[in-house]
Amino acid sequence: MEPKNAMMEEKMVVSRITIKADAAVIWNVLVNPAETKKYMFGCETVSDWKPGSPLLWRMEHEGKELVAVKGSIVEIDPPRRLVYTVFDPNNAAMEDIPANYLTVSYDLTPGNGETILTVTQGDYNTVADGEKRYREAYNNGEGWNPILVQIRDIAEGG
């Protein structure tokens, strides 16, 4: 039996892809609203990209502008690392409080003319409806992979 104060292992979705492009090119794809709209379900980013600042993922739906996802910048170190929080404000079943925000990190590791982009999202053990949200994000093992393929294609000029 586990002691009551034992730390629960973090429940994270981790996805990784190798991209034949410089980290600066990939960074632009990650933060440029015109680029994010191409791979993030029509959403463009709105932020001043400073720690503590809001980050909104804005889209047009049925002729109206809507914020699909919101959060804030936690850490930013261009073109190596970006960490931000995310919450779906359209999910009426969940309270919009910091405890229900997930953290997403992008880590770019350059080498040999390529860059490895690793995306980590979680911790699903600490948020409301964590198991359900984890299953949706994990997507039968796909995780962020379909989005990463689109990011790769944009960054590689395809």
C-alpha positions in Angstrom: 0.0 0.0 0.0 1.2 3.5 -1.0 1.7 6.1 1.8 -0.9 8.8 1.7 1.6 11.6 1.0 3.3 9.7 -1.9 3.6 11.9 -5.0 1.4 10.8 -7.8 3.2 10.4 -11.1 2.4 13.2 -13.5 0.1 12.3 -16.4 1.4 14.0 -19.5 1.0 13.8 -23.2 4.4 14.0 -24.9 4.8 14.2 -28.7 8.0 14.7 -30.7 9.0 15.3 -34.3 12.2 15.9 -36.2 12.0 18.9 -38.6 14.5 19.7 -41.3 14.6 23.4 -40.5 16.3 25.9 -38.2 14.8 26.4 -34.8 14.1 30.1 -35.6 12.0 29.0 -38.6 10.0 26.6 -36.4 9.7 29.2 -33.7 8.0 31.6 -36.2 5.5 28.8 -37.0 4.8 28.4 -33.3 4.1 32.0 -32.5 3.1 33.8 -35.7 -0.7 34.2 -35.8 -0.8 33.7 -39.6 1.1 30.4 -39.2 -0.8 29.1 -36.2 -4.0 29.5 -38.1 -2.8 26.9 -40.6 -2.3 24.1 -38.1 -4.3 24.9 -35.0 -7.9 24.4 -36.2 -8.1 27.9 -37.7 -6.9 29.6 -34.4 -4.5 32.5 -34.4 -2.4 33.4 -31.4 -2.8 36.8 -29.6 -0.1 37.7 -27.1 2.8 40.1 -26.5 4.9 37.0 -25.7 6.1 38.1 -22.3 6.1 36.0 -19.1 2.8 36.5 -17.3 1.0 37.9 -20.3 -2.2 36.4 -21.6 -2.2 34.0 -24.6 -5.4 33.7 -26.5 -6.2 31.3 -29.4 -8.8 33.2 -31.4 -10.9 31.9 -34.3 -14.0 32.8 -36.3 -17.0 30.5 -35.8 -20.3 31.0 -37.6 -19.3 34.6 -38.4 -18.4 35.5 -34.9 -14.9 35.9 -33.3 -14.4 33.6 -30.4 -11.6 32.7 -28.0 -11.2 28.9 -28.4 -8.5 28.6 -25.8 -6.9 30.9 -23.3 -4.0 30.9 -20.9 -0.9 32.8 -20.1 2.8 32.7 -20.9 4.8 31.0 -18.2 8.3 30.9 -19.8 9.7 32.1 -23.1 13.2 31.7 -24.4 13.2 32.1 -28.2 13.9 30.0 -30.2 14.4 27.2 -27.6 11.5 27.0 -25.2 8.0 28.2 -24.8 5.8 27.3 -21.8 2.2 28.4 -21.5 -1.1 27.5 -19.7 -4.3 26.5 -21.6 -8.0 26.4 -20.7 -11.1 26.0 -22.9 -13.4 28.8 -21.8 -16.2 27.3 -23.8 -16.3 24.2 -21.6 -19.2 25.3 -19.3 -18.8 22.1 -17.2 -15.5 23.3 -15.8 -14.7 26.2 -13.6 -12.3 28.8 -15.0 -9.8 28.7 -12.2 -6.0 28.3 -12.4 -6.2 24.8 -11.0 -8.0 23.7 -14.2 -5.4 25.0 -16.6 -3.0 22.6 -18.3 0.6 23.5 -19.1 2.0 23.1 -22.6 5.7 23.3 -23.3 7.5 23.5 -26.7 11.1 22.5 -26.5 13.3 22.9 -29.6 16.6 21.0 -29.8 18.7 21.8 -32.9 21.4 19.6 -34.3 22.8 18.3 -37.7 20.7 20.7 -39.8 17.5 19.5 -38.1 15.5 20.5 -35.0 13.6 18.2 -32.7 10.4 19.7 -31.5 9.0 18.2 -28.3 5.5 19.2 -27.0 4.5 18.2 -23.5 1.0 18.8 -22.1 -0.3 18.1 -18.7 -0.5 17.4 -15.7 -3.8 15.8 -16.2 -3.8 14.4 -12.6 -4.2 17.9 -11.2 -7.1 19.3 -13.2 -10.9 18.8 -13.2 -12.0 16.0 -15.6 -8.3 15.1 -15.9 -8.8 11.5 -17.1 -11.4 12.6 -19.8 -9.2 15.5 -20.9 -6.2 13.2 -21.1 -8.0 10.6 -23.2 -9.1 13.4 -25.6 -5.5 14.8 -25.9 -3.9 11.4 -26.0 -6.2 10.6 -28.9 -5.4 6.8 -29.1 -1.7 7.4 -29.0 -1.7 10.2 -31.5 -1.4 13.1 -29.1 0.0 16.2 -30.8 1.4 14.1 -33.7 -1.1 15.3 -36.4 -0.5 18.9 -35.4 3.3 18.4 -35.4 3.2 16.9 -38.9 1.5 20.1 -40.1 4.0 22.3 -38.2 6.8 20.3 -39.8 5.3 20.7 -43.3 4.9 24.5 -42.8 8.5 24.9 -41.4 10.0 22.7 -44.2 8.1 24.9 -46.8 5.6 22.2 -47.8 
